Amino acid sequence: MWTMARGDASDWWLPNVLGATVAEEGPFSFWIGAVFIRVFGPWFGDALAARFTCLFWLLIGTMALWYATYRFARRDEAQPVAFAFGGEANARDYGRMLADISVLLFLGTIGISVRLHQTTAETAAVALISLMLLGLAISLDRSRIGALITGISFGALALTRGIAPAAFAAPAVVLAGALAFQGRDRWQIPLVVLAVGVGLFAVWPVTATLLYPERAPDFFTAWRAWTADTTGFPGVAELGRISRNFPWYVWPLWPLALWTVYAWRHALRAPHIALAGLLSLAMLARLLFADAPSEVMLILTVPPLVPLAAFGATTLRRAAENTLDWFAIALFTLLALGAWSYFVAMQTGTPPKMAASIARLIPGFTEPASWVAIIAALIATTAWLALVIWRVRTRPPMLWRGPMLAAAGLTMVWVVINLLYLPAVNYSRSYAGLAQQVATQIERSGGSPCVFAHRLLPAHRALFALHGAMRFVRPEQEAECTVALHRDTRRSRLDDEPPPGPWQLIWEGTWPTRQEETFRLYRRGRS
């Protein structure tokens, strides 16, 4: 997105990172990020402006799930059993309560906290799947508007994460038409959704090919190869890893969603069960038919599980409700205790074993702790403890207390870890210091109009350009560069060879926390 924001139209239609083609996923989320950089970059800096997209997609996803759950919950078939003498909540109030619960569950899902703060395509994909669900919910009452929203979200999803997630969602839309809609809507709504989605997606390859007929064929050939590589049958090891991670990644959604399906087993064709359930099955199928399923794909299963889990939270028996409450209290309290214990060890050296563990992860880190961050983390921890005491002492009857505890606990842990460990994480994972070292060496060697990137990943290009102000170019322009930057990793022997041609080594360096990764700087000699 940074290249798009600072480049020309070709960078928008044929995504690349400073000349290195990125024929993966799709351009839509990067388009939005580039717009944010152009609008907010002059005031807040490009890096922070790009992170605003995370808040944007989180807001879109949260609002879409709230309104989708609200529309499902206020329908007649979703209402709870009426009391013998009246006094039950009306449909609107019941819908609002379940919509609030859905937002709390969404924010309290562990996978959301892990991924949604990153400027990646899956952040946008979560919001777009949530919009698809909202569009289907609206279609129950206003078929044209709902089908249009679903179709636009469908096409945007293909432009964001590639055609695979959309291809798996398409059968779910068709089956939803047969199960949840009546009359002509059974086939008209799926037809409109697919037509709008395919048409919207086709704008990208058609326009790119018309504008750049020389470069577009190679780009989309690589893109189709990436799409084919991401679809297949995972091995036993991959399935085992995903099966271990899935319960934690989508906690606490999956037990509540399973309970909803069981509780509504005699009315599975009800729209709030059928639509959310089919979309959940579609995203699970995408996960199971991926050549190398990863945690990135796990997060796509979260949005459709949220409404199902919200309905389950209101029908749990008292014992199950208390179990979920106490699990959230125990889990997040222990995580907070662990975060504070390792922070104290990092600052004081006590206990020695904890301090040694931290030192192995961040060798050479000496930055003192910020008292402002410590006080803010203490406030967050104190607020959590006050909430736990309130739950233990008052035993509140509200149906949203469990989701609220999960959301509050996860938020507390996320805030505490970021406040206490962000400097250490930046030291460990950031390339800013290394990029500045390389930039200094280039200046000392006489400078260069550009840098020949050899064995650098697109992410490395972006990081070195951002932090070291280096100029990388497309392969056909690299002959103009008098300096080459080479990356060598111990994990592979395929990247050991230096750049081809008469290059002379002028510098070699590593970062303390990445001893397995070596960067070498070469200057072009005379042939």
N, C-alpha and C positions, 0 to 999 in steps of 0.2 A: 504493500500500500504506500510505503514511503517513495518507492520508485515511481508509482503512478502519480502521486501528488507533485513530484518534482520533475516529471518527465513529460512526454508528449502523448498524443492520442494513441500511438502504436503500443505504448506501455499499458494503456487501459484495455485494449482489445486483445493483445497478446501478452499476458502477464509474464513478467520477468523480474529478477532482482539484479539491477545494475548490469544488465546484459546477459545474465544466466537465465535461460528459459525455465519457467516454473509451470510445466504442463501437468499440474496436479490440481485436484479439486475443481474450483471454478472461480470466476472473478468477482462475483457479486459482493461478497463480504469485504473484499479489498477495495471495491469501488466506494463503498460506504466509508471505509476507513480513510481512503484518500480524500474524500470530501471533508471529513472531520479535520484532517491535517491541514488542508488548505484554508478552512474557515477558522479553526482555533489555534493552528500552529504558530502564527505570529504573536499571539498573546501568551500561550502556555508552553510553547516548545512542541516540536513534532512528536516526541516520544509520549508525552502526556496527552496530547491531542488524540493520538491513536488509541490510547487507553479509554478515552471517553466513549468509544464504540462499545466497550464492555457494558457500561452503564446504559447505553442506548438499547442494546439487545436485551439486557436484563429487564429493563422497563417494558419493552415490547412483549417479551415472553410472559412476564408476571401479569400484565394487564390482560393478555389474551387468555391465559389460564383462568383468571378470575371471572371474566365474562363468559367463557365457555362453560365453566362449572355452574355459574349462576343460571345460564339458560337451560342447562340440563336439569338442575335441581328444582326449578320452579314449574316444570311440566307436571301434568297430572299423574303420569305413570311413575314419577320419581318421588311422590309424596309419601311420608310415613303413614302408618296406620292411624286413623283418627281415634281420639279418645272417646270413650262411651258418653261422657257428659260434656264434650267440647273442651276448649282451652288450649288446643295445640296451636303451634305457630302457623301463620298463613304462608302461602306459597312464596311470597316475595321475601319475607323474613327468613324462611328456611333456606331459600336460595342464597341469600346474602351470607348466612352463617356458613354454608358449605363452601361458598366462594372464598371466604376468609380463611377457612381451614385449608383449602387447596393452596393458597399463597404461602401459608405457614409451612405446609408440607414441602412445597417446592423449595423454599429458602432453607429448610432444615434437611434437605437431602445432601448426603456427603459428597456425591459426585458433582453437584452444582458448585460447592465451595472449592473443589479441586480445580475445575476447568473454567468456570465462567468469568474468572478474573483475567484470563489470558486472551490476547488479541489474536485469536485463531478462528478458522472457519466454523468449527463446531459451536462456538458461542452464538453465531448467527443462525446455525442450523437448528439449535434448540428453540430459538424464538420463532423460526419459520414453521416448525412442526406444531408449536403451540398455536400459531395463526391458522394452520390447516384445521386443527381441532375446533377452533372458534368458528371458522367458516362452515364446517359441517354442522355445528350446533345452530348457527344462524339459518342454515338451509332448511331446518325443520319447520321454521315459521315463514321465512322469506327466501324462497328458493333461488331467485336470480342473484340477489346480493351475496348470499352465502356461497353459492357455486363460484361466483367471480372471485371472492376472497380466497376460497380454497384453491382455485386454479392458479391465481397469482402466487400464492404461497408454495404451491406444488412446483411451479416453474422456477421460482427463486431458490427453492431447495436444490433443484438440479444444477442451478448456476452457482451454488455455494459449495456443496459436498460431492458434486459429480452426479451422474445419472443413476447410480446404484440405489441410494436411499429412496429416490423418487420412483424408481422402477419397482421396488418392493412395496411402496405405499400405494401404487396404482391399483393392484388387485383388492387392497383393503377398501379403497374408495368405491370400486365396482360392487363389492359385496355389501358395503354399507348401503348403497342404493337399493339393493334387493331386500335387505333386512329391515331398515329403519324408515324408509320413505314409502309414500303411497302414490298410486296412480302413475301418471306420466313422469313424476319426479324420480321414479325408480331408475329410469334410464337417461332422462334428460340431465339430471344433476351430474352423474359421473361423466357423461359425454361432454358437458360444458367444462368441467374441471380438467379433464384430460386435454381437450382442445386448447383451452387457455394456457395450460401449463406447457404443453409442447410448443405452442406458438411463441410464448415468451422465451423459452429456452433457445429456440431456433434463431432468435435475433442475434445472439452472440456469434455462433460460427458463420452464419450467412454474412453478417456485416463485416466481420474480421476478414473473411475470404475475399469479399469485394474490395475492401480498402487495401489489403496487403496480400495480393495473390502470390507473391514470391515467397513470403515467410509463413503464411498461414497453413499451407498443406503440411509442412514439417511439424509445425506446432501441434496441429490436431491429430496427426499420426502418433506423436508422442503422448498426447492426451488420451487417445483411445487405447494405447498400450497400457497406460497407467490404470485406466478403468478396468481393463481385462485382468490386470495383475491383482487388483483388489477384490476380485470375485472368484470364489472357488470353494474348496472344502478344507477346513482347518484340520491340522493334525491332532493327535491325542494330547500332546503337550500343550498346544494352544487352547484346546477346549478345557483342559484341566485348570489352566491359569485363569481363564475367564470365569469358570464356574466358582473358583475361589474368590475372585474379586467382585463378581456381580452382586452377591448379597450385601456387601459393605458399600459398594458404589451407589446402589439405589435404596439404601436404608434411609428412612423407615417405610418406603413406599410399597415394596413387594409384599410384606405380610398383610398389610391393609388391603391391597388390591386383590390378593387371593381370597381374603375373607369376603370382600364385596362380591366376587364371582360366586362364592359358595352361598352367601346369603340371598343372592338374586338368581340362583340356579334355575328357578322355575320361570324366570322372565328375562332370559338372556337376550331376547330381541328388543328389549326396551332400549331406546336410543342412547341413554347415558351409559349403558353397558356395552351395547353393540358397537357404537362408533369409537369410543375410547379403547375398547377391547381389541377391535380389529386393527387399529393403528398401532397398539402395543405389540400385537403379534407380528405385524409387518416389520417393525423395527427389531424385534427379536430374531426374525427370520434373516434380516440383513446381517445381524451379528453372527448367526450360525452358518451363513453361506459367504463368509469372508475368508479369503485365503490366509490372512494373518489378522484375526480379530484383535482389537486393542481397546484400551480404556477410552480412546477417543470415540469409538463406536458405541460404547456402553452409555454414554450420556444421551444419545439419541432416543433411548428407551424411556427416559425420565418424563418428558411432557405428557404422553398419553396415559402414563400410570398415575399421574397426579389426580385427575378427577375420580378415577376408580378408587384410589386410596382415600380421598375425601369422603366418599359415600361409606367406605368401610369404617372410618373413624367414628361415624355417628351410630353405628349399629353394633359395636363391640360390647361384649359383656364386661361387667365391672372388673372382674379379675384380669382380663386381658388388657383393659385400659390401664390398670395400675402397673401391670408388667411393663408395658411400653414406657410409662412415665418413669419408673424406677430404672429402667435400662438407660434412658436418656440422661437421667441424673447421674448415675454411676459412671457411664461412659465419658461424658464431657467433664465431669469433675476430676476423674483420673487423668484425662488428657491435659487439663489445666495444671494439675499437680505436677505432671511430668514436664510440661513446658517450663514452669517456674523452677523446678529442681535442676534441669539442665542449664537454665540461664544462670542460676546462682553458681553452679559448678564452672561455667564458662568465665564468669567474672572473678571468682574467688579461688578457684582451684580445688574446692571442696564440695562434694566427696571426690577423692582422687580418680577413681575409675570413671566417673561421669566426665570429669574434666579431660581425662586422657582420650575418651571417645570423641569429644568435641574437637580436641586438638588434632586428631587424625583427619577429621573432615575439613578443617579450615586451618591448615598449618600456616603460621606467620601472621594470623589475624590479631591485631592489637588495638583496634579502635575501641575507645571507652564507650560505655553505655550512656544513652541519653536519659537524663532524669525526667524530661518531659514524657518520653515514651514509657518509662517505668511507671510514672504516676498514672498515665492513661490506661496502661495495662492493669494496674491495681484497681482502678475505678471499674473497668469492665469485669474483672474477677469478682469484685465486691457486689456488683449488680447481679451477677449470676448466683452468688451465694444467697443473696436476699430473696431471689426468685425461688430457689430451692427451699429455703426456710418457709416461705409463704405457702408452697405446695405441701410441705410436710405438716405444717401446723393447722392450716385451714381446710385441707381436703376439698378443694373447690369442685363443684359439680359440673362446671362448664365442659361441653364436649370438645372445645378447642384447646384444652389445657395441655394434652399430650403433644399435638403438633406445635403449640407455642413453646413448650420446653425443648423440643428438638431444634426448632429454629433459633431460639435464644442461646442454647448451648453451643450450637455450631458457630453462630455468629461470635460468641465470646471467645471460643478457641481460635477462630480465624483472626480476630482482632489482636488477641494476646500474642500469637505467634508472629504476626506481621510486625507488631510494635517492638517485640523483644529481639527478633532474629533477622529482621530485614537487612541491617548492615552486614551481618555475617553471610546471609544468603547472597547479597550483591557481591561481596568479596569472593565467594566461592564460585558463582555462576556467571558473573558479569565479565565481558571481554573489554571493558572500558580501559583498564590499566594496561592490558597487553596491546590493545590497539594504539594507545598513546605511545608505548615503547616502539612499536613498529613505525609509526609516523615520524618519531624523532630520528630513527635510524635512516629513514628515507631522506629526510632533510640533510642529515650529516653526509650522506653519500652523494649529494648533489641534486637531489630531487628528481622528479619524473612527471611527465604530463599525464601519465596514467599508470595503473598497476596491473600486471598480468596475473590473474588469479589461477593458480595451478593446484588442483585437488581441493579447492575450497568449495564447501557447500553453499547454496544460496543464502542460508542464514548467516554464514560467516561473512559473506560479501556485505550483507546489510549491516552487521554489527561493526565491522572494520570501517565501513564508509561513514556510519553514524558517529562513532566514537573517535575515529582517527582522521576524518575528513579525506579519505582516500577516494580516488576516482577509478572505478572499474568500468570496463567497456565490453562491447560485444566481441565474440571471437574474431570476426573479420577485421576488427580494429586493434587487436592486441599487438600487432607488429610495431605500432607506434610506441609501445611501452618500453622503457629502459630498465624497469624494476619488476621483479616477479616475486610473489608471495606464495610459498609452498607449505601445505599442511601435511604432516606425517603422523599417523597414529600407530601405536603398538599393536592394535587389534588386527591390523591387516598389513600384508606385505605388498598389496597392489598399489599403494601410494608411496612407496619408498623411492622411486625414481625421481630425479630432479627434473625441472622443466627441459623440454627438448631444445637443443641449440647451445650456443656458446655463452653459458651463464656462469658467473663467478659468485660463490657464497660470500656474503659480507656480514651476515648476522644470523644467529640462531638463539631461540629462546622458548621458554615454557612459562606457564602460570603455576604457582605453588600448588593449587588444588587440582590441576590437570596435568599430572606428570606423564600420563599416557599420550599426551598430545603435544607435538613439537611443531613450531613454525620456523621456517627458514626464509631469509630474505636474500635474493640474488640480484646482481646487476649484470646487464647484458654486456658481454665483451665483444671484441672484434672477431669476426669469423675468418 
